[in-house]
Amino acid sequence: IRDLVRSRGLGDVYKRQVIGFFEPALIELQKSYARDLLTHRNPYTGTRYTEEPAVAFVEIHNENGLAHAFLAGDLDRLPAFFREELARRWNKWLTDRYHSTAKLAAAWKAQTLPPGNELLANPDFHAGISPWRIENHQGARSEQAIVNEGPDGSPALRVTVTATGSEGWHVQINQGGLDLQDDTPYSLTFSARTDRPGPARIEIGMAHDPWQNLGFSAPVELSREWKRYTFSSLTLHGQDANARLSFSGLGLETRTVWITDVSFKKGGTVGLLPGERLESPDGIKLINRNGADGRTREALRDWFLFLLDMEDAY
């Protein structure tokens, strides 16, 4: 099993063993291993382990599961070979359940809304930093300024992390006071760069205690060159009259980050993505953990039912 997994370039995903729930070759290898182990005859007692009174039960998987792996983001990181197999099973499950794209669209409450008004105040930093907030926690420190260093010499927020914390969120940029609804499509775009390429994270959550995430948390990879980032159909699975948009994941290394031209609006496509059809060869794409694929609560419900059915079948 280990050799097969390594040959597919899985790396750390092997430790989670999630592909063993649905990849046919791995399932057969698990059966073979279990059969060889449990039918082994103890040379001292003459009994097989299946008959051994000291063995009460055998645990197939410890602290593992497809739903758990999805929530941890592991399914999003699967190599293409295994994602294709999971997608094949996902589309068969949907076809058996709904039979047509029309019925699936109705069940998932698919819809497209036109772009609405800008929800952010001072999205391009022409009016300074306020009402944006730069937070530092647990010993992390940063300096911030508005500089004319945007893509075309336009204003940009420059944040320089001078002392790190122990978590990425210990340095973050956010704006609160947003009234957001669940199962509603939103679109987010922004431009950013850094002097030291590395990851950051975009999140939408409560701007008050208990600071819960509202269903969207996406990683982005920052580079030295200006880049435009677009999330055209993100959905929330929670709502709040005082929510916030956060640029987080900045607290683990000293570097400078520039951000400008942020836009956050209601509007987009939810339920089914443009061009998705059960009858097409590509079918319906796998659902992402970060909420950036515009899936409704009904779609997410089906996704969890599918994962649980896969576990039961396994």
C-alpha positions in Angstrom: 0.0 0.0 0.0 2.8 2.4 1.0 4.6 1.9 -2.3 1.5 2.4 -4.3 0.7 5.6 -2.5 4.2 7.0 -2.8 4.2 6.2 -6.5 1.2 8.6 -6.8 3.0 11.4 -5.0 0.7 11.5 -2.0 3.2 12.5 0.7 1.6 13.3 4.0 -1.9 12.3 2.8 -0.9 8.7 3.2 -0.8 9.2 7.0 -4.5 10.1 6.9 -5.3 7.0 4.9 -8.4 8.7 3.5 -7.8 7.3 0.0 -8.2 3.8 1.4 -11.9 4.5 1.8 -12.6 4.7 -2.0 -9.6 3.7 -4.1 -10.4 0.1 -5.4 -6.7 -1.1 -5.5 -6.1 0.0 -2.0 -9.3 -1.5 -0.7 -8.3 -4.9 -2.2 -4.9 -4.6 -0.6 -6.4 -3.8 2.8 -8.6 -6.9 2.5 -5.6 -9.0 1.6 -3.6 -7.7 4.5 -6.5 -8.2 7.0 -7.0 -11.8 5.6 -3.3 -12.7 5.9 -3.1 -11.2 9.4 -6.3 -12.6 10.9 -6.1 -16.1 9.4 -2.5 -16.5 10.6 -2.2 -19.5 12.9 -0.4 -19.0 16.2 2.3 -21.7 16.2 2.2 -22.0 20.0 -1.6 -22.3 20.5 -2.6 -23.6 17.1 -5.4 -21.1 16.8 -6.0 -18.4 14.2 -6.4 -14.8 15.3 -10.0 -14.9 14.1 -10.5 -17.6 16.8 -8.2 -16.2 19.5 -10.3 -15.5 22.6 -7.8 -12.7 23.7 -8.8 -10.6 20.7 -12.1 -8.8 21.4 -12.4 -6.7 18.2 -10.3 -5.3 15.4 -10.5 -1.5 14.7 -10.3 -0.9 10.9 -9.5 2.8 11.1 -8.5 4.9 14.1 -9.7 8.5 14.3 -10.2 8.7 10.6 -13.0 9.2 8.1 -13.9 10.9 4.8 -16.0 13.6 6.5 -13.3 14.3 9.0 -10.7 14.5 6.2 -12.9 17.0 4.3 -13.3 19.3 7.3 -9.5 19.2 7.7 -9.0 20.2 4.1 -7.3 16.9 3.1 -9.7 16.0 0.3 -8.9 19.4 -1.4 -5.2 18.4 -1.4 -5.5 15.0 -3.0 -3.5 14.4 -6.2 -5.5 14.4 -9.4 -5.4 10.6 -9.8 -7.4 10.1 -6.5 -9.6 13.1 -7.0 -10.7 11.7 -10.3 -11.8 8.5 -8.7 -13.6 10.3 -5.9 -15.3 12.5 -8.5 -16.4 9.5 -10.5 -18.1 8.1 -7.4 -19.6 11.5 -6.5 -21.2 11.8 -9.9 -22.6 8.3 -9.8 -24.1 9.0 -6.4 -25.7 12.2 -7.7 -27.0 10.5 -10.8 -28.6 7.7 -8.8 -30.2 10.3 -6.5 -31.4 12.9 -9.0 -31.3 11.4 -12.5 -31.1 14.8 -14.2 -29.4 18.2 -13.9 -32.8 19.9 -13.7 -33.8 18.0 -10.6 -30.3 18.5 -9.1 -30.5 22.3 -9.7 -33.9 22.5 -8.1 -32.7 20.5 -5.0 -29.6 22.6 -4.6 -31.5 25.9 -5.1 -29.2 26.9 -7.9 -29.4 30.6 -8.9 -27.5 33.5 -10.3 -27.7 37.0 -8.9 -26.3 40.1 -10.6 -23.5 42.1 -8.9 -24.7 44.4 -6.1 -23.2 47.5 -4.5 -19.8 47.6 -2.9 -20.1 46.3 0.7 -16.7 47.6 1.9 -15.9 51.2 3.0 -12.7 52.6 1.6 -11.9 49.5 -0.4 -9.1 51.2 -2.3 -7.4 53.0 0.6 -7.8 56.4 -1.0 -9.2 57.7 2.4 -6.4 56.2 4.5 -6.5 53.1 6.7 -9.8 53.5 8.5 -12.1 51.6 8.8 -9.7 48.8 8.2 -8.0 47.4 11.3 -4.5 45.9 11.6 -4.4 43.5 14.6 -1.3 42.2 16.4 -1.6 39.4 19.0 0.6 37.3 21.3 3.8 39.4 20.9 3.5 39.8 17.1 4.2 43.4 15.9 3.7 45.2 12.6 3.9 48.6 11.1 1.5 50.0 8.6 1.2 52.9 6.2 -0.7 54.0 3.1 1.7 54.4 0.2 1.4 55.1 -3.5 2.9 51.8 -4.5 -0.1 50.1 -6.0 0.0 48.5 -9.5 -0.3 51.9 -11.2 1.1 54.0 -8.5 -2.3 54.0 -6.8 -2.7 54.0 -3.0 -2.1 50.6 -1.2 -2.0 49.5 2.3 1.6 48.4 3.3 1.9 46.2 6.4 5.4 45.2 7.6 5.6 42.4 10.2 8.5 43.2 12.5 8.0 40.5 15.1 6.2 37.2 14.7 3.7 35.4 16.8 3.0 31.7 17.2 0.0 31.6 14.8 -0.7 33.1 11.4 -3.7 35.0 12.7 -1.6 36.9 15.2 -1.1 39.5 12.5 -4.2 40.3 10.4 -6.0 43.0 8.4 -9.8 43.2 8.6 -12.9 45.3 8.2 -16.0 44.6 10.3 -19.5 45.9 10.3 -20.7 43.8 7.3 -24.3 42.5 7.3 -24.0 39.1 5.5 -26.5 36.4 4.8 -26.0 32.6 4.4 -26.6 30.7 1.1 -26.2 34.0 -0.8 -23.5 34.3 -3.5 -20.7 36.9 -2.9 -17.8 37.9 -5.0 -14.4 39.0 -3.7 -11.5 40.5 -5.6 -8.3 42.2 -4.4 -4.7 42.8 -5.5 -1.7 41.9 -3.3 2.1 41.3 -3.3 4.8 40.6 -0.8 8.6 40.9 -0.6 8.9 37.3 0.6 6.6 34.9 -1.3 4.5 32.7 0.9 1.0 31.9 2.0 -1.7 34.0 3.5 -5.4 33.3 4.2 -8.7 35.1 3.4 -11.5 34.5 5.9 -15.1 35.7 6.6 -16.4 35.4 10.1 -17.9 37.2 13.1 -16.5 40.5 14.1 -17.4 39.8 17.7 -17.2 37.0 20.3 -17.2 34.0 19.7 -15.4 35.0 16.4 -16.8 32.0 14.5 -16.0 31.5 10.8 -19.0 31.9 8.6 -18.1 29.2 6.0 -15.4 30.8 3.9 -11.6 30.4 4.6 -9.3 30.2 1.6 -5.5 30.1 1.3 -3.7 32.3 -1.2 -0.1 32.3 -2.3 1.4 35.7 -2.4 4.3 36.5 -4.8 6.7 39.4 -5.4 4.7 40.6 -8.3 1.3 42.2 -8.1 -1.4 39.6 -8.6 -5.2 39.9 -8.9 -7.1 37.4 -6.8 -10.7 36.5 -7.6 -13.3 34.5 -5.7 -16.4 34.9 -8.0 -18.9 32.6 -6.3 -18.2 32.2 -2.6 -21.0 31.3 -0.2 -21.5 31.5 3.5 -23.0 28.9 5.8 -23.9 31.2 8.6 -25.1 34.8 8.7 -24.3 37.8 11.0 -25.1 41.5 11.1 -21.6 42.3 12.2 -19.3 40.1 10.2 -15.8 40.9 8.9 -13.5 40.2 6.0 -10.0 39.3 7.2 -6.6 39.0 5.5 -4.9 36.7 7.9 -2.0 34.2 8.1 0.6 37.0 8.2 2.0 36.4 11.7 4.5 33.6 11.2 7.3 35.4 9.4 8.8 38.9 9.1 7.8 40.3 5.7 6.0 43.2 4.0 2.6 42.8 2.3 0.9 45.3 0.1 -2.9 45.2 -0.5 -5.1 47.4 -2.7 -8.3 47.5 -4.9 -10.4 45.3 -2.6 -14.0 44.7 -3.7 -16.6 42.6 -1.9 -20.1 42.5 -3.4 -23.2 40.4 -3.3 -23.9 38.5 -6.5 -22.7 35.5 -8.4 -23.7 31.9 -9.1 -24.6 29.4 -6.4 -25.6 25.8 -6.4 -24.2 24.6 -9.7 -21.2 26.2 -11.3 -21.4 27.5 -14.8 -21.4 24.7 -17.3 -21.9 21.9 -14.7 -24.2 19.1 -15.9 -24.7 15.6 -14.7 -25.0 14.5 -18.3 -21.6 16.0 -19.4 -18.3 14.0 -19.2 -16.9 16.4 -16.6 -20.0 16.1 -14.5 -20.3 17.9 -11.1 -17.0 19.0 -9.5 -16.0 18.0 -6.0 -17.0 20.4 -3.3 -14.2 22.5 -1.8 -13.7 23.0 2.0 -13.1 26.7 1.7 -16.6 27.7 0.5 -15.2 29.3 -2.7 -17.2 27.2 -5.1 -20.6 28.7 -4.5 -22.3 25.7 -3.1 -25.5 26.1 -1.2 -26.4 24.5 2.1 -28.4 21.8 0.3 -25.4 21.0 -1.8 -23.2 20.7 1.3 -25.8 18.5 2.9 -25.6 16.1 -0.1 -21.8 16.2 0.0 -21.8 15.0 3.6 -24.4 12.4 2.9 -22.2 11.1 0.0 -19.1 11.0 2.3 -21.0 9.1 5.0 -22.5 6.7 2.4 -18.9 6.1 1.2 -17.8 5.3 4.7 -20.8 2.9 5.2 -20.0 1.2 1.9 -16.4 0.8 2.9 
